[in-house]
Amino acid sequence: MERISSNMSINDMQYQLQKRNESMYELNNKMGSQTRLYSLRDDPLAAAHSTRYLSKIDHLQRYALNAERVQGDFRVVEGYMQSANNVLHRIRELAVQGANDTFTPEDKQAMGQEINQLLNELIEIANVKHADGTSMFAGDKTSTTPFRVLKGNVEGMDRMVVRSVEYRGSIKPSKVEIGQESYVSKHFVGSEVFWAEQQQIFSDVNAQEYTVTDDTYLRIDG
């Protein structure tokens, strides 16, 4: 004859109630979070797939954000390029007028002063920065002011004017990833945008007879 204690039924009932409460708690959490996987132990395999998909979604959202930012930057750059084009058109008009001998030296001096102002305006456009403080036309040297003005005296002018401009940026554009292994330029190479000819290297030392016999590196300005 087996004796059954009244405590056994009470303990069993408490155990079943505790399990039911746990199940209700999990269901409430899933409904509150609106997800079937509240914790990894709910379905480890599905949780692994979910983690991988969430990672892909995060990458896609980042690519979309990069593309949106680049599009906005391109619109800003387009506006500055239109302004630079207008300046160049005005400089060309003045240059054509200045070639006409019907104008007096004073008239030509006034044209020269206007051209100098336009050149300064063009340099300001070339040195413009994005909202984050990076230069638009310095290549990947985004913290550099790309164009430096060299001023001097010119015959017929009564003040210092722009004589030449040096490019101090990089010849490599800055890239932004907008897709897997897909990149677009964000910061443009100023020498390609504003100069018609390719960059050339000039030496202060006569290097006409210099010959490179082995693979080597050329270091320019550090």
C-alpha positions as CSV (number, residue, x, y, z in Angstrom):
1,M,0.0,0.0,0.0
2,E,1.5,3.4,-1.1
3,R,0.8,6.4,0.9
4,I,0.3,9.7,-1.0
5,S,1.0,12.9,1.0
6,S,-1.3,15.8,0.5
7,N,1.8,18.0,0.0
8,M,2.6,16.2,-3.2
9,S,-0.5,17.4,-4.9
10,I,0.0,20.9,-3.6
11,N,3.6,21.0,-4.9
12,D,2.5,19.6,-8.3
13,M,-0.2,22.3,-8.6
14,Q,2.3,25.0,-7.7
15,Y,4.8,23.7,-10.3
16,Q,2.1,23.6,-13.0
17,L,1.0,27.2,-12.1
18,Q,4.6,28.4,-12.2
19,K,5.1,26.8,-15.7
20,R,1.8,28.4,-16.9
21,N,2.9,31.8,-15.5
22,E,6.2,31.5,-17.3
23,S,4.5,30.7,-20.5
24,M,2.1,33.7,-20.1
25,Y,5.1,35.9,-19.3
26,E,6.9,34.8,-22.5
27,L,3.7,35.3,-24.6
28,N,3.2,38.8,-23.1
29,N,6.9,39.7,-23.9
30,K,6.5,38.4,-27.5
31,M,3.3,40.4,-28.0
32,G,4.8,43.5,-26.4
33,S,7.9,43.3,-28.6
34,Q,5.9,42.0,-31.6
35,T,8.5,39.4,-32.4
36,R,8.4,35.6,-32.3
37,L,12.0,35.4,-31.0
38,Y,12.2,37.1,-27.7
39,S,15.4,35.2,-26.7
40,L,17.9,33.0,-28.5
41,R,16.6,29.9,-26.7
42,D,13.2,30.3,-28.3
43,D,14.6,29.1,-31.6
44,P,18.4,29.1,-31.9
45,L,18.5,28.4,-35.7
46,A,15.9,31.0,-36.5
47,A,17.7,33.4,-34.2
48,A,20.9,32.9,-36.2
49,H,19.1,33.6,-39.5
50,S,17.5,36.6,-38.0
51,T,20.8,38.0,-36.8
52,R,22.3,37.6,-40.2
53,Y,19.3,39.3,-41.9
54,L,19.4,42.2,-39.4
55,S,23.1,42.7,-40.2
56,K,22.3,42.8,-44.0
57,I,19.4,45.3,-43.3
58,D,21.8,47.5,-41.3
59,H,24.3,47.5,-44.1
60,L,21.6,48.4,-46.7
61,Q,20.4,51.2,-44.5
62,R,24.0,52.5,-44.2
63,Y,24.5,52.3,-47.9
64,A,21.2,54.2,-48.5
65,L,22.2,56.9,-46.0
66,N,25.6,57.3,-47.7
67,A,24.0,57.5,-51.1
68,E,21.5,60.1,-49.8
69,R,24.3,62.2,-48.3
70,V,26.4,62.0,-51.5
71,Q,23.4,63.1,-53.6
72,G,23.0,66.1,-51.4
73,D,26.7,66.9,-51.6
74,F,26.5,66.6,-55.4
75,R,23.7,69.1,-55.6
76,V,25.7,71.5,-53.5
77,V,28.8,70.9,-55.7
78,E,26.7,71.4,-58.8
79,G,25.6,74.8,-57.6
80,Y,29.2,75.9,-56.9
81,M,30.4,74.6,-60.3
82,Q,27.6,76.6,-62.0
83,S,28.8,79.7,-60.2
84,A,32.4,79.0,-61.3
85,N,31.3,78.5,-64.9
86,N,29.5,81.9,-64.7
87,V,32.7,83.5,-63.4
88,L,34.8,82.0,-66.2
89,H,32.3,83.2,-68.8
90,R,32.6,86.8,-67.4
91,I,36.4,86.5,-67.4
92,R,36.3,85.4,-71.1
93,E,34.1,88.3,-72.0
94,L,36.5,90.8,-70.4
95,A,39.5,89.1,-72.0
96,V,37.9,89.5,-75.5
97,Q,37.0,93.1,-74.8
98,G,40.5,93.9,-73.5
99,A,42.0,92.6,-76.8
100,N,40.2,95.5,-78.6
101,D,42.4,98.5,-79.1
102,T,39.5,100.9,-78.9
103,F,39.7,100.9,-75.1
104,T,41.9,103.3,-73.3
105,P,44.6,102.1,-70.8
106,E,42.3,103.2,-68.0
107,D,39.5,101.1,-69.3
108,K,41.8,98.1,-69.6
109,Q,43.0,98.7,-66.1
110,A,39.5,98.6,-64.8
111,M,38.9,95.4,-66.7
112,G,42.0,94.0,-65.1
113,Q,40.8,94.9,-61.7
114,E,37.5,93.2,-62.3
115,I,39.2,90.1,-63.6
116,N,41.3,90.0,-60.5
117,Q,38.2,90.2,-58.3
118,L,36.7,87.4,-60.4
119,L,39.8,85.3,-60.0
120,N,39.6,85.7,-56.2
121,E,35.9,84.7,-56.3
122,L,36.8,81.6,-58.4
123,I,39.5,80.7,-55.8
124,E,37.0,81.0,-53.0
125,I,34.7,78.6,-54.9
126,A,37.6,76.2,-55.4
127,N,38.3,76.3,-51.6
128,V,34.7,75.9,-50.5
129,K,34.0,73.3,-47.7
130,H,31.2,71.0,-47.0
131,A,29.0,71.5,-43.9
132,D,31.2,69.1,-41.9
133,G,34.2,71.3,-42.6
134,T,35.9,69.1,-45.2
135,S,37.1,70.6,-48.5
136,M,35.0,69.8,-51.6
137,F,37.9,69.9,-54.1
138,A,41.0,68.7,-52.2
139,G,40.7,65.0,-53.1
140,D,41.2,62.7,-50.1
141,K,43.2,65.4,-48.2
142,T,39.9,66.7,-46.9
143,S,41.4,68.9,-44.1
144,T,43.6,70.8,-46.6
145,T,42.8,74.1,-48.2
146,P,43.4,72.9,-51.8
147,F,44.3,76.2,-53.6
148,R,46.9,78.7,-52.4
149,V,47.0,82.1,-54.1
150,L,50.3,83.8,-55.0
151,K,50.0,87.5,-55.6
152,G,52.4,90.0,-57.0
153,N,52.7,93.2,-59.1
154,V,51.7,93.3,-62.7
155,E,52.5,96.0,-65.2
156,G,49.6,98.4,-65.6
157,M,48.1,97.6,-62.2
158,D,48.4,99.8,-59.1
159,R,47.9,97.0,-56.6
160,M,48.9,93.3,-55.9
161,V,46.9,90.9,-58.0
162,V,46.6,87.2,-58.5
163,R,49.6,85.9,-60.4
164,S,49.4,82.2,-60.0
165,V,47.7,79.5,-57.9
166,E,49.1,76.4,-56.4
167,Y,47.2,73.2,-55.9
168,R,47.9,71.6,-52.5
169,G,45.3,68.9,-52.4
170,S,45.5,65.3,-53.3
171,I,45.2,63.7,-56.8
172,K,43.2,60.8,-55.3
173,P,39.4,61.4,-54.7
174,S,37.7,60.4,-51.5
175,K,35.4,57.5,-51.9
176,V,32.1,56.6,-50.2
177,E,30.6,53.1,-50.2
178,I,27.0,53.0,-51.5
179,G,26.8,49.2,-52.0
180,Q,28.9,46.1,-51.5
181,E,32.2,46.8,-53.3
182,S,30.5,49.8,-54.9
183,Y,32.0,53.3,-54.4
184,V,31.5,56.9,-55.6
185,S,33.6,60.0,-55.2
186,K,32.6,62.4,-52.5
187,H,35.5,64.9,-52.5
188,F,36.7,65.8,-56.0
189,V,40.3,66.3,-57.1
190,G,40.6,70.1,-57.6
191,S,43.3,69.9,-60.2
192,E,41.1,67.8,-62.4
193,V,38.0,70.1,-61.9
194,F,39.7,73.5,-62.3
195,W,42.8,72.8,-64.5
196,A,42.6,71.9,-68.1
197,E,46.0,70.2,-68.3
198,Q,47.3,67.2,-66.4
199,Q,49.6,67.8,-63.4
200,Q,53.4,67.9,-64.2
201,I,56.4,67.6,-61.9
202,F,59.1,70.2,-62.1
203,S,62.5,69.9,-60.4
204,D,64.6,72.8,-59.0
205,V,67.6,70.7,-59.9
206,N,68.5,69.8,-63.5
207,A,67.4,66.1,-63.7
208,Q,67.8,65.8,-67.5
209,E,70.6,63.2,-67.1
210,Y,69.0,61.4,-64.2
211,T,68.1,57.7,-64.8
212,V,66.2,55.4,-62.6
213,T,68.0,52.0,-62.7
214,D,66.0,50.1,-60.1
215,D,62.4,50.1,-58.7
216,T,62.2,53.1,-56.4
217,Y,60.0,55.8,-54.9
218,L,59.9,59.5,-55.6
219,R,59.0,61.6,-52.5
220,I,57.6,65.0,-53.3
221,D,57.2,67.6,-50.6
222,G,57.1,64.8,-48.0
